[in-house]
Structures are given as C-alpha cells and as structure tokens.
Amino acid sequence: MLLHPEASRGPRPAPVFISLIGHMSVLAMVAFGPPPAPRQESLYRREIAPHEKKLVWYRFSKKLPEVSPPKQKAAARPVRAEVKHPDQTIVSRSPKSHPATQTILTPGPELKIEHDLAAPNLMAFEAPKPPDPTPQPKLFMPPPEIARPVGQPALENGPTLAATAPQDLPPIPTPRVPRKTFVPPPDVARRAEPP
C-alpha cells in the first residue's frame, strides 16, 4: 500500500545530470590526460643484451690473459723462530714463552696395569621384596556408659486466676455494616475509531 503516490513518479532529472557529468569528466581525464611514465629498462637490457652475440677470442699460445690479482709483497718483518729447520721454514713463537726458565725432563712413572680375571659372564638377580603387610583396622569400641543423674527442673509458680464460667461472660457484639444498593453506571456514548 503506497502512502504517498506522488513520490513514485521516477527519478528526478537534476541528480541524473550531475552524476552523468561527474562520470564523463573522470572518463575524459583518463582518456586525454598525460601519458603514463615509460617503464625504466633493466640493467641487463641496457648493458648485457646489446653485446650478447659478441665473441671474444683469446690466443693462449702467446700470453695468457691476466685474470689473477697482482702479487703483494709480504711485509718485511724479522723472523722470530728459535730453531731453524733444515728442510722447511716454520715460524712459531708463543707469546707466553719464558726462555730464561729451565725445563727439566724426567721419565714418566711406571704404571702397574691390573688385568681382569678370565671368568664367564655371570648375572646376579634378586627377587623383589614383598610389600609390607597392611595394618589391621581397629575394631569399633563404644565409649563406656556414664550414669548421669536425671533431675526434675524446678519451675516457678505462675499467677493464680479466678475461675469464671462461660455464662458469666458478656456476648461478643457483631459488627453491623450498612448494605449499599447496586446502582448501574450511566450509559456513555463511546467513540468508534475507524481502523
């Protein structure tokens, strides 16, 4: 059910024209705008690819190409060896050496080696010990009965009342409430609201 039938006539022309102009302007900027920046060529394409087919010939009969680095002369330092070997040169010197101290070499002590007895392989086993027996639970023993004296509690004497017969009492009055007669409510015209 339409509450306002005048609101369903279709779209208004002003928002349609504004949307059309916005979309067309974005499309024109994309089509007629500045061209994108050219993609930069990789280093391989610039330096290696143009000379890819070029061959370099070497004639090894005359001279080998110098591909190894030039030899560097070692620093001229005095040799710090204590004894010169006749066949090879080994330079070794401990920074903690004390040439002034005397070293005494003595033969090592004789060690007495005890040989194992030649006996067959034997294995000793011991049976596991049985667990300790569980203690027997104690039997229930009731506590001894103690004879307690039972005495009658002493009560205080209450107040004495005079005995009265029921016929001597006055009767209980019954409350009297006046009865109201029923009055129907007045007829009021009710308004009928349309659905």
Biotite code that builds the C-alpha atoms (Angstrom):
import biotite.structure as struc

atoms = struc.array([
    struc.Atom([0.000, 0.000, 0.000], chain_id="A", res_id=1, res_name="MET", atom_name="CA", element="C"),
    struc.Atom([1.513, 3.313, -1.065], chain_id="A", res_id=2, res_name="LEU", atom_name="CA", element="C"),
    struc.Atom([1.037, 6.143, 1.406], chain_id="A", res_id=3, res_name="LEU", atom_name="CA", element="C"),
    struc.Atom([2.281, 8.894, -0.930], chain_id="A", res_id=4, res_name="HIS", atom_name="CA", element="C"),
    struc.Atom([1.534, 8.011, -4.551], chain_id="A", res_id=5, res_name="PRO", atom_name="CA", element="C"),
    struc.Atom([3.124, 11.244, -5.775], chain_id="A", res_id=6, res_name="GLU", atom_name="CA", element="C"),
    struc.Atom([6.608, 10.073, -4.622], chain_id="A", res_id=7, res_name="ALA", atom_name="CA", element="C"),
    struc.Atom([6.752, 7.168, -7.128], chain_id="A", res_id=8, res_name="SER", atom_name="CA", element="C"),
    struc.Atom([6.915, 9.119, -10.384], chain_id="A", res_id=9, res_name="ARG", atom_name="CA", element="C"),
    struc.Atom([10.551, 8.164, -11.178], chain_id="A", res_id=10, res_name="GLY", atom_name="CA", element="C"),
    struc.Atom([13.998, 9.750, -10.743], chain_id="A", res_id=11, res_name="PRO", atom_name="CA", element="C"),
    struc.Atom([14.391, 13.492, -10.815], chain_id="A", res_id=12, res_name="ARG", atom_name="CA", element="C"),
    struc.Atom([16.455, 14.861, -13.717], chain_id="A", res_id=13, res_name="PRO", atom_name="CA", element="C"),
    struc.Atom([18.877, 17.048, -11.672], chain_id="A", res_id=14, res_name="ALA", atom_name="CA", element="C"),
    struc.Atom([20.729, 14.220, -9.814], chain_id="A", res_id=15, res_name="PRO", atom_name="CA", element="C"),
    struc.Atom([20.905, 12.173, -13.029], chain_id="A", res_id=16, res_name="VAL", atom_name="CA", element="C"),
    struc.Atom([22.597, 15.049, -14.920], chain_id="A", res_id=17, res_name="PHE", atom_name="CA", element="C"),
    struc.Atom([25.059, 15.689, -12.047], chain_id="A", res_id=18, res_name="ILE", atom_name="CA", element="C"),
    struc.Atom([26.050, 12.010, -11.935], chain_id="A", res_id=19, res_name="SER", atom_name="CA", element="C"),
    struc.Atom([26.412, 11.892, -15.730], chain_id="A", res_id=20, res_name="LEU", atom_name="CA", element="C"),
    struc.Atom([28.651, 14.986, -15.759], chain_id="A", res_id=21, res_name="ILE", atom_name="CA", element="C"),
    struc.Atom([30.872, 13.567, -12.940], chain_id="A", res_id=22, res_name="GLY", atom_name="CA", element="C"),
    struc.Atom([31.353, 10.215, -14.674], chain_id="A", res_id=23, res_name="HIS", atom_name="CA", element="C"),
    struc.Atom([32.086, 11.804, -18.050], chain_id="A", res_id=24, res_name="MET", atom_name="CA", element="C"),
    struc.Atom([34.687, 14.158, -16.534], chain_id="A", res_id=25, res_name="SER", atom_name="CA", element="C"),
    struc.Atom([36.546, 11.220, -14.916], chain_id="A", res_id=26, res_name="VAL", atom_name="CA", element="C"),
    struc.Atom([36.469, 9.322, -18.225], chain_id="A", res_id=27, res_name="LEU", atom_name="CA", element="C"),
    struc.Atom([37.810, 12.370, -20.101], chain_id="A", res_id=28, res_name="ALA", atom_name="CA", element="C"),
    struc.Atom([40.693, 12.794, -17.629], chain_id="A", res_id=29, res_name="MET", atom_name="CA", element="C"),
    struc.Atom([41.687, 9.152, -18.143], chain_id="A", res_id=30, res_name="VAL", atom_name="CA", element="C"),
    struc.Atom([41.440, 9.320, -21.955], chain_id="A", res_id=31, res_name="ALA", atom_name="CA", element="C"),
    struc.Atom([43.026, 12.771, -22.586], chain_id="A", res_id=32, res_name="PHE", atom_name="CA", element="C"),
    struc.Atom([45.313, 13.052, -19.563], chain_id="A", res_id=33, res_name="GLY", atom_name="CA", element="C"),
    struc.Atom([49.129, 12.880, -19.622], chain_id="A", res_id=34, res_name="PRO", atom_name="CA", element="C"),
    struc.Atom([50.553, 9.535, -20.800], chain_id="A", res_id=35, res_name="PRO", atom_name="CA", element="C"),
    struc.Atom([51.994, 7.243, -18.139], chain_id="A", res_id=36, res_name="PRO", atom_name="CA", element="C"),
    struc.Atom([55.711, 7.432, -17.448], chain_id="A", res_id=37, res_name="ALA", atom_name="CA", element="C"),
    struc.Atom([57.746, 4.979, -19.562], chain_id="A", res_id=38, res_name="PRO", atom_name="CA", element="C"),
    struc.Atom([58.943, 1.922, -17.746], chain_id="A", res_id=39, res_name="ARG", atom_name="CA", element="C"),
    struc.Atom([62.641, 2.058, -16.932], chain_id="A", res_id=40, res_name="GLN", atom_name="CA", element="C"),
    struc.Atom([64.747, -0.526, -18.704], chain_id="A", res_id=41, res_name="GLU", atom_name="CA", element="C"),
    struc.Atom([66.541, -3.117, -16.582], chain_id="A", res_id=42, res_name="SER", atom_name="CA", element="C"),
    struc.Atom([70.322, -3.165, -16.219], chain_id="A", res_id=43, res_name="LEU", atom_name="CA", element="C"),
    struc.Atom([70.540, -6.444, -18.151], chain_id="A", res_id=44, res_name="TYR", atom_name="CA", element="C"),
    struc.Atom([68.715, -4.970, -21.143], chain_id="A", res_id=45, res_name="ARG", atom_name="CA", element="C"),
    struc.Atom([70.916, -1.851, -21.169], chain_id="A", res_id=46, res_name="ARG", atom_name="CA", element="C"),
    struc.Atom([74.397, -3.325, -20.606], chain_id="A", res_id=47, res_name="GLU", atom_name="CA", element="C"),
    struc.Atom([74.465, -7.061, -21.389], chain_id="A", res_id=48, res_name="ILE", atom_name="CA", element="C"),
    struc.Atom([71.783, -7.701, -24.036], chain_id="A", res_id=49, res_name="ALA", atom_name="CA", element="C"),
    struc.Atom([73.355, -5.493, -26.805], chain_id="A", res_id=50, res_name="PRO", atom_name="CA", element="C"),
    struc.Atom([76.687, -7.394, -26.573], chain_id="A", res_id=51, res_name="HIS", atom_name="CA", element="C"),
    struc.Atom([75.104, -10.797, -26.122], chain_id="A", res_id=52, res_name="GLU", atom_name="CA", element="C"),
    struc.Atom([76.180, -12.111, -29.564], chain_id="A", res_id=53, res_name="LYS", atom_name="CA", element="C"),
    struc.Atom([79.701, -10.692, -29.458], chain_id="A", res_id=54, res_name="LYS", atom_name="CA", element="C"),
    struc.Atom([82.505, -13.296, -29.208], chain_id="A", res_id=55, res_name="LEU", atom_name="CA", element="C"),
    struc.Atom([85.869, -12.599, -27.578], chain_id="A", res_id=56, res_name="VAL", atom_name="CA", element="C"),
    struc.Atom([88.763, -14.740, -28.868], chain_id="A", res_id=57, res_name="TRP", atom_name="CA", element="C"),
    struc.Atom([91.957, -15.295, -26.894], chain_id="A", res_id=58, res_name="TYR", atom_name="CA", element="C"),
    struc.Atom([95.182, -16.766, -28.295], chain_id="A", res_id=59, res_name="ARG", atom_name="CA", element="C"),
    struc.Atom([96.751, -18.638, -25.421], chain_id="A", res_id=60, res_name="PHE", atom_name="CA", element="C"),
    struc.Atom([99.874, -19.539, -27.424], chain_id="A", res_id=61, res_name="SER", atom_name="CA", element="C"),
    struc.Atom([101.281, -16.029, -26.979], chain_id="A", res_id=62, res_name="LYS", atom_name="CA", element="C"),
    struc.Atom([100.264, -14.965, -23.491], chain_id="A", res_id=63, res_name="LYS", atom_name="CA", element="C"),
    struc.Atom([97.564, -15.824, -21.004], chain_id="A", res_id=64, res_name="LEU", atom_name="CA", element="C"),
    struc.Atom([95.196, -13.049, -20.011], chain_id="A", res_id=65, res_name="PRO", atom_name="CA", element="C"),
    struc.Atom([95.904, -11.533, -16.639], chain_id="A", res_id=66, res_name="GLU", atom_name="CA", element="C"),
    struc.Atom([92.970, -12.645, -14.575], chain_id="A", res_id=67, res_name="VAL", atom_name="CA", element="C"),
    struc.Atom([94.649, -13.198, -11.221], chain_id="A", res_id=68, res_name="SER", atom_name="CA", element="C"),
    struc.Atom([95.287, -10.254, -8.914], chain_id="A", res_id=69, res_name="PRO", atom_name="CA", element="C"),
    struc.Atom([98.829, -8.928, -8.731], chain_id="A", res_id=70, res_name="PRO", atom_name="CA", element="C"),
    struc.Atom([101.030, -10.478, -6.080], chain_id="A", res_id=71, res_name="LYS", atom_name="CA", element="C"),
    struc.Atom([101.548, -8.405, -2.997], chain_id="A", res_id=72, res_name="GLN", atom_name="CA", element="C"),
    struc.Atom([104.859, -8.409, -1.236], chain_id="A", res_id=73, res_name="LYS", atom_name="CA", element="C"),
    struc.Atom([104.765, -9.532, 2.355], chain_id="A", res_id=74, res_name="ALA", atom_name="CA", element="C"),
    struc.Atom([105.696, -7.030, 4.992], chain_id="A", res_id=75, res_name="ALA", atom_name="CA", element="C"),
    struc.Atom([109.366, -7.216, 5.868], chain_id="A", res_id=76, res_name="ALA", atom_name="CA", element="C"),
    struc.Atom([109.343, -8.435, 9.459], chain_id="A", res_id=77, res_name="ARG", atom_name="CA", element="C"),
    struc.Atom([112.182, -10.210, 11.246], chain_id="A", res_id=78, res_name="PRO", atom_name="CA", element="C"),
    struc.Atom([111.885, -13.957, 11.624], chain_id="A", res_id=79, res_name="VAL", atom_name="CA", element="C"),
    struc.Atom([111.055, -14.873, 15.200], chain_id="A", res_id=80, res_name="ARG", atom_name="CA", element="C"),
    struc.Atom([111.991, -18.541, 15.136], chain_id="A", res_id=81, res_name="ALA", atom_name="CA", element="C"),
    struc.Atom([114.194, -20.050, 17.817], chain_id="A", res_id=82, res_name="GLU", atom_name="CA", element="C"),
    struc.Atom([115.451, -23.051, 15.802], chain_id="A", res_id=83, res_name="VAL", atom_name="CA", element="C"),
    struc.Atom([115.893, -23.223, 12.040], chain_id="A", res_id=84, res_name="LYS", atom_name="CA", element="C"),
    struc.Atom([114.585, -26.349, 10.381], chain_id="A", res_id=85, res_name="HIS", atom_name="CA", element="C"),
    struc.Atom([116.844, -27.664, 7.599], chain_id="A", res_id=86, res_name="PRO", atom_name="CA", element="C"),
    struc.Atom([114.020, -28.515, 5.123], chain_id="A", res_id=87, res_name="ASP", atom_name="CA", element="C"),
    struc.Atom([111.167, -26.108, 5.775], chain_id="A", res_id=88, res_name="GLN", atom_name="CA", element="C"),
    struc.Atom([110.553, -22.798, 7.361], chain_id="A", res_id=89, res_name="THR", atom_name="CA", element="C"),
    struc.Atom([108.056, -22.782, 10.253], chain_id="A", res_id=90, res_name="ILE", atom_name="CA", element="C"),
    struc.Atom([107.749, -19.696, 12.347], chain_id="A", res_id=91, res_name="VAL", atom_name="CA", element="C"),
    struc.Atom([106.267, -20.316, 15.744], chain_id="A", res_id=92, res_name="SER", atom_name="CA", element="C"),
    struc.Atom([106.672, -18.371, 18.923], chain_id="A", res_id=93, res_name="ARG", atom_name="CA", element="C"),
    struc.Atom([104.466, -18.427, 21.963], chain_id="A", res_id=94, res_name="SER", atom_name="CA", element="C"),
    struc.Atom([103.646, -15.030, 23.417], chain_id="A", res_id=95, res_name="PRO", atom_name="CA", element="C"),
    struc.Atom([103.913, -16.555, 26.922], chain_id="A", res_id=96, res_name="LYS", atom_name="CA", element="C"),
    struc.Atom([107.299, -18.189, 26.431], chain_id="A", res_id=97, res_name="SER", atom_name="CA", element="C"),
    struc.Atom([109.957, -17.692, 29.093], chain_id="A", res_id=98, res_name="HIS", atom_name="CA", element="C"),
    struc.Atom([113.327, -18.557, 27.542], chain_id="A", res_id=99, res_name="PRO", atom_name="CA", element="C"),
    struc.Atom([115.149, -17.808, 30.808], chain_id="A", res_id=100, res_name="ALA", atom_name="CA", element="C"),
    struc.Atom([113.367, -20.521, 32.796], chain_id="A", res_id=101, res_name="THR", atom_name="CA", element="C"),
    struc.Atom([114.834, -24.014, 32.948], chain_id="A", res_id=102, res_name="GLN", atom_name="CA", element="C"),
    struc.Atom([112.820, -27.067, 31.810], chain_id="A", res_id=103, res_name="THR", atom_name="CA", element="C"),
    struc.Atom([113.619, -30.439, 33.358], chain_id="A", res_id=104, res_name="ILE", atom_name="CA", element="C"),
    struc.Atom([112.538, -33.566, 31.536], chain_id="A", res_id=105, res_name="LEU", atom_name="CA", element="C"),
    struc.Atom([112.151, -36.728, 33.606], chain_id="A", res_id=106, res_name="THR", atom_name="CA", element="C"),
    struc.Atom([110.889, -40.151, 32.634], chain_id="A", res_id=107, res_name="PRO", atom_name="CA", element="C"),
    struc.Atom([107.243, -40.808, 33.464], chain_id="A", res_id=108, res_name="GLY", atom_name="CA", element="C"),
    struc.Atom([106.215, -43.070, 36.365], chain_id="A", res_id=109, res_name="PRO", atom_name="CA", element="C"),
    struc.Atom([105.739, -46.761, 35.742], chain_id="A", res_id=110, res_name="GLU", atom_name="CA", element="C"),
    struc.Atom([102.087, -47.710, 35.796], chain_id="A", res_id=111, res_name="LEU", atom_name="CA", element="C"),
    struc.Atom([101.012, -51.106, 37.092], chain_id="A", res_id=112, res_name="LYS", atom_name="CA", element="C"),
    struc.Atom([98.164, -52.448, 34.972], chain_id="A", res_id=113, res_name="ILE", atom_name="CA", element="C"),
    struc.Atom([95.875, -54.921, 36.670], chain_id="A", res_id=114, res_name="GLU", atom_name="CA", element="C"),
    struc.Atom([94.465, -57.464, 34.240], chain_id="A", res_id=115, res_name="HIS", atom_name="CA", element="C"),
    struc.Atom([90.864, -58.609, 34.510], chain_id="A", res_id=116, res_name="ASP", atom_name="CA", element="C"),
    struc.Atom([90.210, -62.152, 35.666], chain_id="A", res_id=117, res_name="LEU", atom_name="CA", element="C"),
    struc.Atom([89.179, -64.531, 32.921], chain_id="A", res_id=118, res_name="ALA", atom_name="CA", element="C"),
    struc.Atom([85.737, -65.560, 34.208], chain_id="A", res_id=119, res_name="ALA", atom_name="CA", element="C"),
    struc.Atom([82.499, -66.449, 32.463], chain_id="A", res_id=120, res_name="PRO", atom_name="CA", element="C"),
    struc.Atom([79.803, -63.839, 32.182], chain_id="A", res_id=121, res_name="ASN", atom_name="CA", element="C"),
    struc.Atom([77.523, -64.156, 35.207], chain_id="A", res_id=122, res_name="LEU", atom_name="CA", element="C"),
    struc.Atom([74.436, -62.229, 36.139], chain_id="A", res_id=123, res_name="MET", atom_name="CA", element="C"),
    struc.Atom([73.038, -61.983, 39.650], chain_id="A", res_id=124, res_name="ALA", atom_name="CA", element="C"),
    struc.Atom([69.356, -61.481, 40.238], chain_id="A", res_id=125, res_name="PHE", atom_name="CA", element="C"),
    struc.Atom([67.479, -60.808, 43.456], chain_id="A", res_id=126, res_name="GLU", atom_name="CA", element="C"),
    struc.Atom([63.767, -61.323, 43.868], chain_id="A", res_id=127, res_name="ALA", atom_name="CA", element="C"),
    struc.Atom([61.909, -58.139, 44.739], chain_id="A", res_id=128, res_name="PRO", atom_name="CA", element="C"),
    struc.Atom([60.967, -57.726, 48.357], chain_id="A", res_id=129, res_name="LYS", atom_name="CA", element="C"),
    struc.Atom([57.275, -58.243, 49.147], chain_id="A", res_id=130, res_name="PRO", atom_name="CA", element="C"),
    struc.Atom([55.413, -55.151, 50.279], chain_id="A", res_id=131, res_name="PRO", atom_name="CA", element="C"),
    struc.Atom([54.866, -54.576, 53.970], chain_id="A", res_id=132, res_name="ASP", atom_name="CA", element="C"),
    struc.Atom([51.608, -56.105, 55.246], chain_id="A", res_id=133, res_name="PRO", atom_name="CA", element="C"),
    struc.Atom([48.789, -53.634, 55.677], chain_id="A", res_id=134, res_name="THR", atom_name="CA", element="C"),
    struc.Atom([47.926, -52.968, 59.321], chain_id="A", res_id=135, res_name="PRO", atom_name="CA", element="C"),
    struc.Atom([44.632, -54.445, 60.578], chain_id="A", res_id=136, res_name="GLN", atom_name="CA", element="C"),
    struc.Atom([41.910, -51.851, 61.094], chain_id="A", res_id=137, res_name="PRO", atom_name="CA", element="C"),
    struc.Atom([40.917, -51.151, 64.676], chain_id="A", res_id=138, res_name="LYS", atom_name="CA", element="C"),
    struc.Atom([37.596, -52.547, 65.844], chain_id="A", res_id=139, res_name="LEU", atom_name="CA", element="C"),
    struc.Atom([34.951, -50.077, 66.976], chain_id="A", res_id=140, res_name="PHE", atom_name="CA", element="C"),
    struc.Atom([34.735, -49.868, 70.734], chain_id="A", res_id=141, res_name="MET", atom_name="CA", element="C"),
    struc.Atom([31.877, -47.723, 72.066], chain_id="A", res_id=142, res_name="PRO", atom_name="CA", element="C"),
    struc.Atom([32.772, -45.402, 74.910], chain_id="A", res_id=143, res_name="PRO", atom_name="CA", element="C"),
    struc.Atom([31.868, -46.613, 78.385], chain_id="A", res_id=144, res_name="PRO", atom_name="CA", element="C"),
    struc.Atom([28.442, -45.567, 79.624], chain_id="A", res_id=145, res_name="GLU", atom_name="CA", element="C"),
    struc.Atom([28.446, -42.997, 82.404], chain_id="A", res_id=146, res_name="ILE", atom_name="CA", element="C"),
    struc.Atom([25.401, -42.873, 84.707], chain_id="A", res_id=147, res_name="ALA", atom_name="CA", element="C"),
    struc.Atom([24.189, -39.279, 84.787], chain_id="A", res_id=148, res_name="ARG", atom_name="CA", element="C"),
    struc.Atom([21.649, -38.133, 87.377], chain_id="A", res_id=149, res_name="PRO", atom_name="CA", element="C"),
    struc.Atom([18.323, -37.139, 85.864], chain_id="A", res_id=150, res_name="VAL", atom_name="CA", element="C"),
    struc.Atom([16.551, -34.455, 87.894], chain_id="A", res_id=151, res_name="GLY", atom_name="CA", element="C"),
    struc.Atom([13.224, -32.638, 87.520], chain_id="A", res_id=152, res_name="GLN", atom_name="CA", element="C"),
    struc.Atom([13.703, -28.986, 86.586], chain_id="A", res_id=153, res_name="PRO", atom_name="CA", element="C"),
    struc.Atom([12.276, -26.519, 89.052], chain_id="A", res_id=154, res_name="ALA", atom_name="CA", element="C"),
    struc.Atom([9.546, -24.250, 87.624], chain_id="A", res_id=155, res_name="LEU", atom_name="CA", element="C"),
    struc.Atom([8.275, -21.001, 89.057], chain_id="A", res_id=156, res_name="GLU", atom_name="CA", element="C"),
    struc.Atom([4.652, -20.783, 90.127], chain_id="A", res_id=157, res_name="ASN", atom_name="CA", element="C"),
    struc.Atom([2.537, -18.757, 87.709], chain_id="A", res_id=158, res_name="GLY", atom_name="CA", element="C"),
    struc.Atom([-0.112, -16.164, 88.682], chain_id="A", res_id=159, res_name="PRO", atom_name="CA", element="C"),
    struc.Atom([-3.350, -17.534, 90.051], chain_id="A", res_id=160, res_name="THR", atom_name="CA", element="C"),
    struc.Atom([-6.514, -16.741, 88.079], chain_id="A", res_id=161, res_name="LEU", atom_name="CA", element="C"),
    struc.Atom([-10.067, -16.810, 89.328], chain_id="A", res_id=162, res_name="ALA", atom_name="CA", element="C"),
    struc.Atom([-12.186, -19.424, 87.619], chain_id="A", res_id=163, res_name="ALA", atom_name="CA", element="C"),
    struc.Atom([-15.123, -17.940, 85.646], chain_id="A", res_id=164, res_name="THR", atom_name="CA", element="C"),
    struc.Atom([-17.960, -19.770, 83.942], chain_id="A", res_id=165, res_name="ALA", atom_name="CA", element="C"),
    struc.Atom([-18.695, -19.129, 80.247], chain_id="A", res_id=166, res_name="PRO", atom_name="CA", element="C"),
    struc.Atom([-22.238, -17.969, 81.001], chain_id="A", res_id=167, res_name="GLN", atom_name="CA", element="C"),
    struc.Atom([-20.926, -15.113, 83.117], chain_id="A", res_id=168, res_name="ASP", atom_name="CA", element="C"),
    struc.Atom([-19.056, -13.564, 80.098], chain_id="A", res_id=169, res_name="LEU", atom_name="CA", element="C"),
    struc.Atom([-20.801, -10.847, 78.046], chain_id="A", res_id=170, res_name="PRO", atom_name="CA", element="C"),
    struc.Atom([-21.701, -11.773, 74.444], chain_id="A", res_id=171, res_name="PRO", atom_name="CA", element="C"),
    struc.Atom([-19.390, -10.638, 71.598], chain_id="A", res_id=172, res_name="ILE", atom_name="CA", element="C"),
    struc.Atom([-21.036, -7.867, 69.585], chain_id="A", res_id=173, res_name="PRO", atom_name="CA", element="C"),
    struc.Atom([-21.347, -8.500, 65.831], chain_id="A", res_id=174, res_name="THR", atom_name="CA", element="C"),
    struc.Atom([-20.278, -5.578, 63.628], chain_id="A", res_id=175, res_name="PRO", atom_name="CA", element="C"),
    struc.Atom([-23.055, -4.089, 61.554], chain_id="A", res_id=176, res_name="ARG", atom_name="CA", element="C"),
    struc.Atom([-22.118, -2.723, 58.105], chain_id="A", res_id=177, res_name="VAL", atom_name="CA", element="C"),
    struc.Atom([-24.853, -0.934, 56.205], chain_id="A", res_id=178, res_name="PRO", atom_name="CA", element="C"),
    struc.Atom([-25.576, -2.561, 52.821], chain_id="A", res_id=179, res_name="ARG", atom_name="CA", element="C"),
    struc.Atom([-25.452, -0.448, 49.662], chain_id="A", res_id=180, res_name="LYS", atom_name="CA", element="C"),
    struc.Atom([-27.856, -0.933, 46.847], chain_id="A", res_id=181, res_name="THR", atom_name="CA", element="C"),
    struc.Atom([-26.479, -1.610, 43.358], chain_id="A", res_id=182, res_name="PHE", atom_name="CA", element="C"),
    struc.Atom([-26.515, 1.385, 41.037], chain_id="A", res_id=183, res_name="VAL", atom_name="CA", element="C"),
    struc.Atom([-25.622, 0.651, 37.379], chain_id="A", res_id=184, res_name="PRO", atom_name="CA", element="C"),
    struc.Atom([-23.148, 3.038, 35.703], chain_id="A", res_id=185, res_name="PRO", atom_name="CA", element="C"),
    struc.Atom([-24.555, 5.676, 33.378], chain_id="A", res_id=186, res_name="PRO", atom_name="CA", element="C"),
    struc.Atom([-24.590, 4.932, 29.660], chain_id="A", res_id=187, res_name="ASP", atom_name="CA", element="C"),
    struc.Atom([-21.845, 6.916, 27.892], chain_id="A", res_id=188, res_name="VAL", atom_name="CA", element="C"),
    struc.Atom([-21.681, 7.039, 24.117], chain_id="A", res_id=189, res_name="ALA", atom_name="CA", element="C"),
    struc.Atom([-18.391, 5.506, 23.002], chain_id="A", res_id=190, res_name="ARG", atom_name="CA", element="C"),
    struc.Atom([-16.485, 6.846, 20.022], chain_id="A", res_id=191, res_name="ARG", atom_name="CA", element="C"),
    struc.Atom([-15.888, 4.321, 17.301], chain_id="A", res_id=192, res_name="ALA", atom_name="CA", element="C"),
    struc.Atom([-12.417, 4.819, 15.790], chain_id="A", res_id=193, res_name="GLU", atom_name="CA", element="C"),
    struc.Atom([-12.013, 3.730, 12.174], chain_id="A", res_id=194, res_name="PRO", atom_name="CA", element="C"),
    struc.Atom([-9.356, 1.015, 11.600], chain_id="A", res_id=195, res_name="PRO", atom_name="CA", element="C"),
])
